């Protein structure tokens, strides 16, 4: 399978300079949720030093234009080698993808920001196109499908507007599914971090107050996690911003700091992530670990999606597809460059399904 070894250095960007509960029990309803929550173990809260935070912030940010231009050719060559040898395009390798899916139940998992919508300066303006929505709607018509995102689940539902999907918000800590109740579109399936809501809300207020002196910084409350966006913060202000976040977290040992794409994430210190959400949803759909007739396909662009890629690799079945124009260290098998290629891949996946269905229905002579 592509991407199994010989990984490229972290964040060598094309067109820019290089820069620095798998054991859950089966079942349904309240008993299932209780069993899952019981298996969510707390993890020690590690207080990150500010220098680590700043280095992580730099790693997810483009270099200055002059440096980018100087290194563009070398980086393009590195990206081309990365896609050719390790993580080939899921479009260029669609025949291999189709062969892997043949005779199996395909389940589609999609990140939102940077995957279905472009990355934008204002997170409240990250709208998906009507064409992308239609492509996702078609996918959900033919395959079980879920959005797995760091966003608040209600916010991403309002962006996507498709009640037939499953939604796992707050990095999988708020999972909802289609409802049979005519009075509501979706129903809550699992919230393993519900007990952390009071402390998250307190930390949110503290971060809002602490970071208001940093121009461009934005704190987003995603219900079960918090996001400190620094996309619009001058690089000279990154170290003070990291110190501000670190100072707030000293008062909240129940929370931990992780880093995404141009964002610092504050989450409950429990063993739960997008990978655990994928496992939960597969089990909820009746696709246990020993089912070999299932092919989960996960498409995402962020560091946090690596947890899902690792789950698929560990299962020995499933396809992880990283959305990136950069050569990155990843557990994904394939790659796509941007949301436009994601949409093209989804369209081709539906077309493949329709051809298979048509062929199966055609009478034999």
C-alpha positions in Angstrom: 0.0 0.0 0.0 1.3 3.5 -0.8 2.7 5.5 2.1 4.1 2.7 4.1 7.6 3.9 4.5 10.3 6.4 3.7 8.3 9.5 4.7 9.2 13.0 3.6 10.3 15.7 6.1 7.5 17.5 7.9 5.8 20.4 5.9 7.9 20.7 2.8 5.4 22.9 0.9 4.8 22.9 -2.8 5.2 26.4 -4.2 6.7 27.6 -0.9 9.9 27.1 1.0 10.3 24.1 3.3 9.5 25.0 7.0 10.4 24.0 10.0 -11.7 3.5 22.2 -10.5 0.7 19.9 -11.7 -1.7 22.7 -15.2 -0.3 22.8 -18.1 -2.6 23.4 -20.8 -3.1 20.8 -24.5 -2.3 21.4 -26.8 0.6 21.1 -28.6 3.4 22.9 -27.7 4.6 26.3 -26.0 1.4 27.3 -23.6 1.7 24.4 -22.8 5.3 25.2 -22.2 4.5 28.8 -19.8 1.6 27.8 -17.9 3.9 25.5 -17.5 6.7 28.0 -16.4 4.2 30.6 -13.5 3.3 28.3 -12.4 6.9 27.8 -9.3 7.1 30.0 -7.9 10.4 31.2 -4.4 11.2 30.1 -1.8 13.2 32.1 -1.9 16.8 31.3 1.5 17.9 29.9 2.1 21.6 30.2 3.7 22.6 26.9 6.6 25.1 27.0 6.1 28.3 24.9 9.1 27.5 22.7 7.5 24.2 21.5 4.2 26.0 20.8 6.0 28.7 18.8 7.9 26.1 16.7 4.7 24.3 16.0 3.1 27.5 15.0 5.9 28.2 12.5 5.7 24.7 11.2 2.1 25.2 10.0 2.8 28.6 8.5 4.2 29.6 5.1 7.6 31.3 4.8 8.1 34.8 3.6 7.7 35.4 -0.1 11.4 35.9 -0.9 12.4 32.7 0.8 9.5 30.9 -0.8 10.5 32.0 -4.2 14.1 30.9 -3.7 13.2 27.4 -2.6 10.2 26.8 -4.9 11.8 24.6 -7.5 13.4 22.3 -4.9 10.2 22.0 -2.9 8.1 21.3 -6.1 10.6 18.5 -6.9 10.3 17.1 -3.4 6.5 17.2 -3.6 6.5 15.4 -6.9 8.7 12.7 -5.5 6.5 12.4 -2.4 3.4 11.8 -4.6 5.1 9.4 -7.0 6.8 7.2 -4.5 4.9 7.4 -1.3 1.5 9.0 -1.4 0.2 9.0 -5.0 -2.8 11.0 -6.1 -6.1 9.4 -5.3 -7.3 10.6 -8.6 -4.4 9.4 -10.6 -4.6 6.1 -8.8 -8.4 5.8 -8.9 -8.3 2.4 -10.5 -6.4 1.0 -7.5 -8.9 2.7 -5.1 -11.7 1.1 -7.1 -10.1 -2.3 -6.9 -9.7 -2.0 -3.2 -13.4 -1.0 -2.9 -14.7 -3.8 -5.1 -17.0 -6.1 -3.2 -16.9 -4.0 -0.1 -19.1 -1.6 1.8 -17.5 1.8 1.4 -17.9 4.2 4.4 -16.8 7.8 3.7 -15.4 10.2 6.4 -14.7 13.8 5.6 -12.9 16.6 7.4 -14.4 20.1 6.7 -12.0 23.0 6.7 -9.4 22.6 4.0 -11.1 19.5 2.7 -14.7 20.5 1.8 -14.1 24.2 2.1 -11.1 26.5 1.5 -9.0 27.7 4.4 -10.0 31.3 5.0 -8.9 34.0 7.4 -12.3 34.3 9.1 -13.5 30.8 10.3 -17.1 32.0 10.3 -16.8 32.5 6.5 -15.5 29.0 5.6 -18.5 28.2 3.4 -18.5 25.2 1.1 -19.6 25.7 -2.5 -23.0 24.6 -3.8 -21.2 22.2 -6.1 -19.3 20.6 -3.2 -22.6 20.3 -1.2 -24.2 18.5 -4.2 -21.2 16.1 -4.4 -21.4 15.3 -0.7 -25.1 14.8 -0.9 -24.6 12.3 -3.7 -22.0 10.5 -1.7 -24.4 10.3 1.3 -27.1 8.8 -1.0 -24.8 5.9 -2.0 -22.5 5.4 1.0 -22.7 5.9 4.8 -21.0 9.3 5.2 -19.8 11.4 8.1 -18.2 14.8 8.7 -15.4 14.6 11.3 -14.1 18.0 12.3 -12.7 20.1 15.1 -15.5 22.5 14.6 -18.6 22.8 16.9 -21.0 20.3 15.5 -23.8 22.8 15.3 -21.6 25.2 13.3 -20.5 22.6 10.8 -24.1 21.3 10.4 -25.2 24.8 9.5 -22.3 25.0 6.9 -23.0 21.7 5.3 -26.8 21.6 5.6 -27.3 17.9 5.0 -29.2 16.1 7.8 -28.6 12.7 6.2 -25.0 12.8 7.3 -23.4 11.8 10.5 -21.5 14.6 12.2 -18.6 14.3 14.7 -17.7 17.7 16.0 -15.1 18.9 18.5 -12.6 16.4 17.2 -15.1 13.6 17.7 -16.2 14.5 21.1 -19.7 15.5 20.0 -21.2 12.9 17.6 -24.7 13.2 16.1 -26.5 11.0 13.5 -29.7 11.2 11.4 -32.8 11.2 13.5 -36.1 9.3 12.7 -37.9 11.9 14.8 -39.7 14.3 12.5 -39.2 17.1 15.0 -35.4 17.0 14.8 -32.9 16.4 12.0 -30.2 14.8 14.1 -29.8 13.1 17.4 -26.9 12.9 19.9 -25.1 9.6 19.7 -22.1 10.3 22.0 -20.5 13.1 24.1 -17.6 11.5 26.0 -16.4 14.9 27.3 -19.6 16.3 28.6 -18.3 16.6 32.2 -15.7 19.1 30.9 -18.1 21.7 29.6 -18.0 23.9 32.7 -14.2 24.1 32.7 -14.1 24.6 28.9 -16.4 27.6 29.2 -14.3 29.0 32.0 -11.1 28.6 30.0 -12.8 30.2 27.0 -13.6 33.3 28.9 -10.1 33.4 30.3 -8.5 33.0 26.8 -10.8 35.7 25.4 -9.6 38.1 28.1 -5.9 37.1 27.9 -5.5 37.3 24.2 -7.5 40.4 23.5 -4.2 42.4 23.5 -2.9 40.4 20.5 -4.1 41.8 17.2 -5.5 39.2 14.9 -5.9 36.5 17.5 -9.3 34.8 17.6 -10.6 32.4 20.1 -13.4 30.0 18.9 -15.6 28.0 21.3 -16.2 24.7 19.6 -18.2 23.4 22.6 -16.0 20.5 23.7 -12.7 22.2 22.6 -11.3 25.7 22.1 -9.4 27.0 19.1 -7.0 29.9 19.2 -6.6 31.0 15.6 -3.3 32.8 14.7 -3.6 33.0 10.9 -4.0 36.8 11.1 -1.4 37.3 13.8 1.9 38.9 12.9 4.7 36.4 13.4 6.5 38.7 15.8 3.4 38.3 18.1 3.4 34.5 18.1 5.7 34.1 21.1 3.6 36.5 23.3 0.4 34.7 22.1 1.9 31.3 23.0 2.8 32.7 26.5 -0.8 34.0 26.9 -2.3 30.6 26.1 0.2 28.8 28.3 -0.6 31.1 31.2 -4.3 30.3 30.9 -3.7 26.6 30.8 -1.8 26.6 34.0 -5.1 27.2 35.8 -6.8 24.3 33.9 -4.9 21.0 34.4 -7.9 19.2 33.0 -7.1 20.5 29.6 -4.3 19.9 27.1 -2.9 21.8 24.2 -2.5 20.4 20.7 -1.8 22.1 17.4 -3.5 22.1 14.1 -3.3 24.1 10.8 -2.8 27.8 11.9 -4.6 27.1 15.1 -3.8 26.1 18.7 -6.4 23.6 20.1 -7.3 23.3 23.8 -9.1 20.0 24.5 -10.1 17.8 27.5 -7.3 15.6 28.7 -8.9 12.3 27.7 -8.0 9.6 25.2 -10.3 10.7 22.5 -9.7 12.0 19.0 -10.9 11.7 15.4 -9.6 8.2 15.2 -11.7 7.1 18.2 -14.7 8.9 16.6 -14.2 6.9 13.4 -14.1 3.6 15.4 -17.2 4.6 17.2 -19.1 5.4 14.0 -18.0 2.2 12.3 -19.3 0.2 15.3 -22.5 2.2 15.4 -23.1 1.3 11.8 -22.5 -2.4 12.5 -19.0 -2.6 11.0 -17.0 -4.2 13.7 -13.2 -4.7 13.5 -13.5 -8.2 12.2 -15.6 -7.3 9.2 -13.4 -7.6 6.1 -16.1 -6.5 3.7 -15.9 -2.8 4.8 -13.6 -0.1 3.3 -13.5 3.1 5.3 -12.3 6.1 3.3 -11.1 9.1 5.3 -10.2 12.4 3.6 -8.6 15.2 5.7 -6.0 17.9 5.6 -5.0 18.6 9.2 -2.6 17.1 11.8 -5.6 16.0 13.8 -6.7 13.8 10.9 -3.6 11.7 11.4 -5.4 10.0 14.3 -8.0 8.7 11.9 -5.3 7.7 9.3 -3.5 5.7 12.0 -6.7 3.9 12.9 -7.3 2.8 9.3 -3.7 1.7 9.0 -3.9 -0.3 12.3 -7.1 -2.0 11.1 -5.3 -3.2 8.0 -8.3 -2.0 6.0 -9.4 1.4 4.8 -7.9 4.3 2.8 -6.5 7.5 4.3 -6.3 10.4 1.9 -4.3 13.5 2.9 -5.3 16.8 1.3 -2.1 18.8 0.9 0.1 20.6 -1.5 3.0 19.9 0.8 5.1 16.8 1.3 4.2 15.8 4.8 4.9 12.9 7.2 1.6 11.1 7.2 -0.1 7.8 7.8 -2.4 8.4 4.9 -2.0 6.2 1.8 -3.0 8.6 -0.9 -3.1 12.4 -1.5 -5.2 15.1 -3.1 -4.1 18.7 -3.5 -7.1 20.8 -2.5 -10.9 20.9 -2.1 -11.4 21.0 -5.9 -9.6 17.6 -6.2 -11.6 16.3 -3.2 -14.8 17.2 -5.0 -13.6 15.5 -8.2 -12.7 12.4 -6.2 -16.1 12.2 -4.6 -17.9 12.6 -8.0 -15.8 9.8 -9.4 -16.5 7.6 -6.4 -20.3 8.0 -6.9 -19.9 7.4 -10.7 -18.0 4.2 -9.9 -20.8 3.1 -7.5 -23.5 3.8 -10.1 -21.6 1.8 -12.8 -21.2 -1.1 -10.4 -24.9 -1.0 -9.5 -25.9 -0.8 -13.2 -23.6 -3.7 -14.1 -25.1 -5.8 -11.3 -28.6 -5.2 -12.5 -27.9 -5.9 -16.1 -29.5 -9.3 -17.1 -27.0 -11.9 -18.3 -27.5 -13.3 -21.8 
